[in-house]
Structures are given as C-alpha cells and as structure tokens.
Amino acid sequence: MLENILKRVNLFDVLFILIASIAIVGFWRGVWHLMDIFVFPNNYIWSAITTILAGILILIIMSRYK
C-alpha cells in the first residue's frame, strides 16, 4: 500500500504541500504576534488568557449557529 502511494507522489505535490504549510504557519504566527502586541501588551499572561477565552467564546458561538 505504501509503495503505491509513493509511486504516485511527485515533486510538485511535495513542494506545494511544503510551501502551503509554511504559509499557514507564518500566517498564524503573525496573528498571534499581533494579539500579543494589542491585547495587554505589557502583561503576557493576561494577554494569553484573554485571547484563549475569546477564542473559546467564538468557537462556542459558531457551533451554536452552524
């Protein structure tokens, strides 16, 4: 089974997945950095707690109205 998968994988697919993965990680790294700057910039703990709670609240609201 693994041999069949490896025969079908080409270099373009691998490069595409690698570039897309780097882009996704870079995007979320930037989002987190902006949150650290704008949400309680002088208090890392409160910034982290606030953004975690905000994320959970958004997920709850979105799950209710799917």
C-alpha positions in Angstrom: 0.0 0.0 0.0 2.7 2.5 0.9 4.6 1.6 -2.2 1.6 2.5 -4.4 1.3 5.9 -2.6 5.0 6.6 -3.0 4.8 5.8 -6.8 2.0 8.4 -7.2 3.7 11.2 -5.2 5.7 13.7 -7.4 8.0 16.5 -6.6 5.4 19.2 -7.4 3.0 17.8 -4.8 5.6 17.7 -2.1 6.8 21.3 -2.9 3.2 22.5 -2.9 2.4 21.0 0.4 5.7 22.3 1.9 5.0 25.9 0.7 1.4 25.8 1.8 2.4 24.6 5.3 5.0 27.3 5.7 2.4 29.9 4.6 -0.2 28.7 7.1 2.3 28.6 10.0 3.5 32.1 9.0 0.0 33.5 8.9 -0.9 32.2 12.4 2.5 33.3 13.8 1.7 36.8 12.6 -1.8 36.7 14.1 -0.5 35.6 17.5 2.2 38.2 17.4 -0.4 41.0 16.7 -2.5 39.7 19.6 0.5 39.8 21.9 1.1 43.4 20.8 -2.5 44.7 21.0 -4.1 42.7 23.8 -2.5 43.7 27.2 1.0 44.3 25.6 2.7 44.7 29.0 1.2 41.6 30.5 1.9 38.3 28.6 -0.2 36.1 31.0 -3.3 38.3 30.8 -2.9 38.6 27.0 -2.7 34.8 26.7 -5.7 34.2 29.0 -7.8 36.8 27.3 -7.1 35.5 23.8 -7.7 31.9 24.8 -11.1 32.8 26.3 -12.0 34.9 23.3 -11.2 32.0 21.0 -13.3 29.6 23.1 -16.2 32.0 23.1 -16.0 32.5 19.3 -15.9 28.7 18.8 -19.0 28.2 21.1 -20.9 30.9 19.3 -20.0 29.5 15.9 -21.0 26.0 16.9 -24.4 27.2 18.1 -25.2 28.9 14.7 -23.9 26.4 12.2 
